[in-house]
């Protein structure tokens, strides 16, 4: 079982992470983790903090000579801005944020105590864990990419692109959109929102290639891989919806059009010509690409703030204004890749067991041979 725990505040000293369950013998290239952390900071519409921070991971334990040894792995990412004790108190909760519910839940008198942990800065830890899991998945030929399909009113019209085309095209876009024309429209949408003191949300898609059939299980609700991925995606700050494959669109289709017909070829084995299921049926992977879509609401910190109530006086005020992004959909897509990778790695470890990479690989190869003979 793969599990992890994160700690740290937005303007505290650092973000800490402990990961348990990574098998021994995995070679870990630290630069891959740093690259994922850098990707999280990119994208048009990000705030000023992205020019201050330069995230780099420090690996504190669990490795010897760059290889995992089976014990828990711990990561530290230092915050360049560690001014938490000097920051002013906050009393004006932002609509759409954890501010008000947080002070009510924990009986706090200063919203600063809530927003420092509720901040998306926490996702630094999850991206670092996701990067480690991507390294593990790569050992089994599994790759994960994402791209942005909508920001505000700008929507990508590129459909049925190959995995390789999406991977190649999205990295060229300042908003991680594989459609160049839509990318330009998205940038204009962000510029308009910035000028108006407003924020924008959008939609991103994650694709996972090379996953074998049979990860996850129908036997118990908490072992269904789509349920676990959905929970992980929904845990990302500002995400309000998740679907797989045709998702909500399938609700309007007849069954004869919604389901993916099954074919067989001696060379390929069982396969589908369509993928409306998004690579998952009955809580298990089918062997087709996993396709996940997520909807992100506009960020709740506005330069022209909305109406709120002072938690001390109960009088009408304008909500607090913190340093924030105008649009963080591309960053959310990177975080989505990370948490999806964590859940897939967990299912991989559950399915193939093994305390070492060599044992896992042996079990994995034996399973693939079994599937091929079926």
Residue pairs with C-beta under 8 A, 6 or more apart in sequence:
1 21
1 346
1 349
1 350
2 19
2 20
2 21
2 22
2 133
2 342
2 345
2 346
2 349
3 19
3 20
3 21
4 17
4 18
4 19
4 20
4 125
4 129
4 342
5 17
5 18
6 15
6 16
6 17
6 122
6 125
6 126
6 129
7 15
7 16
7 17
7 125
8 14
8 15
8 16
8 79
8 117
8 121
8 122
8 124
8 125
9 84
9 116
9 117
9 119
9 121
10 79
10 84
10 115
10 116
10 117
10 119
10 121
10 122
11 79
11 81
11 82
11 83
11 84
11 87
11 116
12 79
12 82
12 84
12 116
13 78
13 79
13 82
14 76
14 77
14 78
14 79
14 82
15 76
15 77
15 79
15 121
15 122
15 124
15 125
16 74
16 75
16 76
16 125
17 74
17 75
17 76
17 125
17 128
17 129
18 72
18 73
18 74
19 62
19 72
19 73
19 74
19 75
19 129
19 132
20 72
20 73
21 346
21 349
22 62
22 68
22 70
22 73
22 132
22 136
23 68
23 70
23 136
23 349
23 354
23 355
23 356
23 357
23 359
23 360
24 67
24 68
24 69
24 70
24 355
24 356
24 357
25 67
25 68
25 356
25 357
25 358
26 67
26 68
26 135
26 136
26 139
26 357
27 66
27 67
27 135
28 59
28 63
28 66
28 67
28 68
28 132
28 135
29 66
29 135
30 57
30 59
30 66
32 131
32 134
32 135
33 57
33 75
33 128
33 131
33 132
34 55
34 56
34 57
35 131
36 127
36 128
36 130
36 131
36 134
36 334
36 338
37 55
37 56
37 57
37 77
37 124
37 127
37 128
37 131
38 55
39 127
39 334
40 55
40 123
40 124
40 127
40 331
40 334
40 335
41 50
41 53
41 55
41 331
42 50
42 330
42 331
43 174
43 175
43 176
43 327
43 328
43 329
43 330
43 331
44 174
44 175
44 186
44 187
44 190
44 327
44 330
45 175
45 190
45 193
45 194
45 200
45 325
45 326
45 327
45 328
45 329
45 330
46 325
46 326
46 327
46 328
46 331
47 323
47 324
47 325
47 326
48 323
49 81
49 323
52 80
52 81
53 79
53 80
53 81
54 80
55 77
55 124
56 77
56 78
57 75
57 76
57 77
57 128
58 75
58 76
58 77
58 78
59 73
59 74
59 75
60 74
60 75
60 76
61 71
61 72
61 73
61 74
62 68
62 69
62 71
62 72
62 73
62 74
63 69
63 73
70 355
70 356
73 132
75 125
75 128
75 129
77 124
77 125
77 128
79 121
84 116
87 112
88 112
89 110
89 111
89 112
90 99
90 110
90 111
90 112
90 115
90 320
91 110
91 111
91 310
91 311
91 312
91 317
91 320
92 111
92 305
92 308
92 309
92 310
92 311
92 317
92 318
92 319
92 320
93 99
93 100
93 103
93 111
93 308
93 309
93 311
93 319
93 320
94 300
94 301
94 302
94 305
94 306
94 308
94 319
94 320
94 322
95 300
95 306
95 307
95 308
95 319
96 297
96 298
96 300
97 115
97 118
97 300
97 301
98 114
98 115
98 118
99 111
99 114
99 115
99 118
99 320
100 111
100 311
102 108
102 111
102 113
102 114
102 115
102 118
103 109
103 110
103 111
103 113
103 114
103 311
106 113
106 114
108 114
109 311
109 312
111 311
111 320
115 322
118 237
119 237
120 236
120 237
120 238
120 328
120 331
120 335
122 237
123 236
123 237
123 335
123 338
126 335
126 338
126 339
126 342
127 334
127 335
127 338
129 338
129 342
130 335
130 337
130 338
130 339
130 340
130 341
130 342
131 338
133 338
133 341
133 342
133 344
133 345
134 143
134 144
134 337
134 338
134 341
136 345
136 348
136 357
137 143
137 144
137 341
137 344
137 345
137 348
139 357
139 360
139 361
140 210
140 212
140 348
140 360
140 361
140 364
141 210
142 208
142 209
142 210
142 211
142 344
142 348
143 163
143 167
143 208
143 209
143 210
144 206
144 207
144 208
144 209
144 337
144 340
144 341
144 344
145 163
145 166
145 167
145 170
145 206
145 207
145 209
145 337
146 170
146 176
146 204
146 205
146 206
146 207
146 333
146 334
146 336
146 337
147 156
147 166
147 169
147 170
147 176
147 177
147 178
147 204
147 205
147 333
148 156
148 170
148 173
148 175
148 176
148 177
148 186
148 202
148 203
148 204
148 205
148 329
148 330
148 333
149 155
149 156
149 177
149 202
149 203
149 204
149 205
149 293
150 156
150 186
150 202
150 203
151 175
151 177
151 186
151 189
151 190
151 200
151 201
151 202
151 327
151 329
152 186
152 189
152 190
152 193
152 200
152 201
152 202
152 327
153 189
154 182
154 185
154 186
154 188
154 189
155 182
156 177
156 178
156 179
156 182
156 183
157 179
157 181
157 182
158 169
158 178
158 179
158 182
161 169
161 178
163 207
163 209
163 289
165 178
166 178
166 207
169 178
169 179
169 180
170 176
170 177
170 178
172 180
173 180
173 183
174 183
174 187
174 330
175 183
175 186
175 187
175 190
175 327
175 329
175 330
176 204
176 330
176 333
177 183
177 186
186 202
189 200
190 200
190 326
190 327
193 199
193 200
193 326
193 327
194 326
196 304
197 302
197 303
197 304
198 298
198 302
198 303
198 304
198 326
199 298
199 299
199 300
199 301
199 302
199 324
199 325
199 326
199 327
200 298
200 326
200 327
200 329
201 238
201 295
201 296
201 297
201 298
201 299
201 327
201 329
202 295
202 296
202 327
202 329
203 293
203 294
203 295
203 296
203 329
204 293
204 294
204 296
204 329
204 330
204 332
204 333
204 336
205 291
205 292
205 293
205 294
205 333
206 290
206 291
206 292
206 293
206 294
206 333
206 336
206 337
206 340
207 289
207 290
207 291
207 292
208 279
208 289
208 290
208 292
208 340
208 344
209 289
211 279
211 285
211 287
211 289
211 290
211 344
212 285
212 287
212 364
212 367
212 368
212 371
213 270
213 284
213 285
213 286
213 287
213 371
214 284
214 285
214 351
214 367
214 371
215 225
215 284
215 285
215 344
215 347
215 348
215 351
216 223
216 224
216 225
216 226
216 228
216 280
216 283
216 284
216 285
216 347
217 223
217 224
217 225
217 283
217 284
218 224
218 282
218 283
218 284
221 227
222 228
223 283
223 350
224 282
224 283
224 284
225 280
225 283
225 284
225 285
225 343
225 344
225 347
226 244
226 278
226 280
226 283
227 283
228 343
228 346
228 347
229 242
229 290
229 292
229 339
229 340
229 343
229 344
230 242
230 244
232 339
232 340
232 342
232 343
233 239
233 242
233 292
233 294
233 336
233 339
233 340
234 242
235 339
236 294
236 296
236 332
236 335
236 336
236 339
238 296
238 297
238 298
238 299
238 300
238 328
238 332
239 294
239 295
239 296
239 297
239 332
240 295
240 296
240 297
241 294
241 295
242 292
242 293
242 294
242 295
243 278
243 292
243 293
244 277
244 278
244 279
244 280
244 290
244 291
244 292
244 293
245 275
245 276
245 277
245 278
245 279
245 280
245 291
246 253
246 258
246 276
246 277
246 278
247 278
247 293
250 258
250 276
253 276
258 276
259 276
259 277
260 272
260 273
260 274
260 275
260 276
260 277
260 286
260 288
261 272
261 273
261 274
262 270
262 271
262 272
263 270
263 271
263 272
263 273
264 270
264 271
265 271
269 371
269 372
269 374
270 287
271 287
271 288
272 286
272 288
275 288
275 289
275 291
277 286
277 288
278 290
278 291
278 292
279 285
279 286
279 287
279 288
279 289
279 290
279 291
280 286
280 290
285 347
290 340
290 344
292 336
292 340
294 332
294 336
296 328
296 329
296 332
298 327
299 324
299 325
299 326
299 327
299 328
301 320
301 321
301 322
301 324
302 319
302 321
303 321
305 318
305 319
305 320
305 321
306 318
306 319
307 316
307 317
307 318
307 319
308 316
308 317
308 318
308 319
308 320
309 315
309 316
309 317
310 317
325 331
348 360
348 364
349 360
351 367
352 360
352 363
352 364
352 367
353 359
353 360
353 363
354 360
354 361
354 362
354 363
